[in-house]
Amino acid sequence: MVTLGSDSGWTVTGTSYLSALTLAADATVKAPRGRTVTLTVDGTPTAIESGHSYTGALTLTVA
């Protein structure tokens, strides 16, 4: 479980497996420069949006 509060940021550098992700309205999840991060929830590609919460089998992948 990961919670990013106000003005928080997470640079995802490798594949991460979570059961829950909560983002404050101004929190960010990003990949290192020149790469992209994607989120799947229970196997379904899902947009990462500030101010949202996600639960299930979460996988964040950097490519």
C-alpha positions in Angstrom: 0.0 0.0 0.0 1.4 3.4 -1.0 -0.1 6.8 -0.2 1.2 9.9 -1.7 0.1 13.1 0.1 0.0 16.7 -1.0 3.0 17.8 -3.0 4.4 14.3 -3.0 6.1 12.6 -6.0 7.3 9.1 -6.7 9.7 8.3 -9.5 9.2 4.7 -10.3 12.5 3.1 -11.3 11.4 -0.5 -11.7 8.4 -2.8 -11.6 6.4 -2.4 -8.5 3.6 -4.6 -7.2 1.0 -3.0 -4.8 -2.3 -3.8 -3.3 -3.4 -0.1 -3.1 -2.3 3.3 -4.3 -3.7 6.6 -3.2 -2.7 9.9 -4.7 -3.5 13.3 -3.3 -4.9 15.9 -5.8 -1.4 17.3 -6.4 0.7 14.1 -6.1 2.6 12.7 -9.0 3.8 9.3 -10.2 6.4 9.5 -13.0 9.2 7.5 -14.6 12.8 8.6 -15.0 13.5 11.0 -17.8 13.1 9.4 -21.2 11.0 6.5 -19.9 7.3 6.0 -19.2 5.4 4.4 -16.3 2.2 2.4 -16.8 -0.3 1.1 -14.3 -2.4 -2.1 -14.6 -5.1 -2.9 -12.1 -6.2 -6.5 -12.0 -4.5 -6.8 -15.5 -6.3 -3.9 -17.0 -4.3 -0.9 -18.2 -5.4 2.1 -16.1 -4.5 5.8 -16.4 -2.6 7.2 -13.4 -4.5 10.3 -12.2 -3.8 12.6 -9.3 -6.6 12.6 -6.7 -7.6 9.0 -7.3 -7.2 5.7 -5.4 -6.6 2.3 -6.8 -7.0 -1.1 -5.2 -6.5 -4.7 -6.4 -3.5 -6.3 -8.0 -1.6 -3.2 -9.1 1.5 -3.3 -11.2 3.6 -0.3 -12.1 5.9 -0.9 -15.0 8.7 1.3 -16.4 9.6 1.1 -20.0 
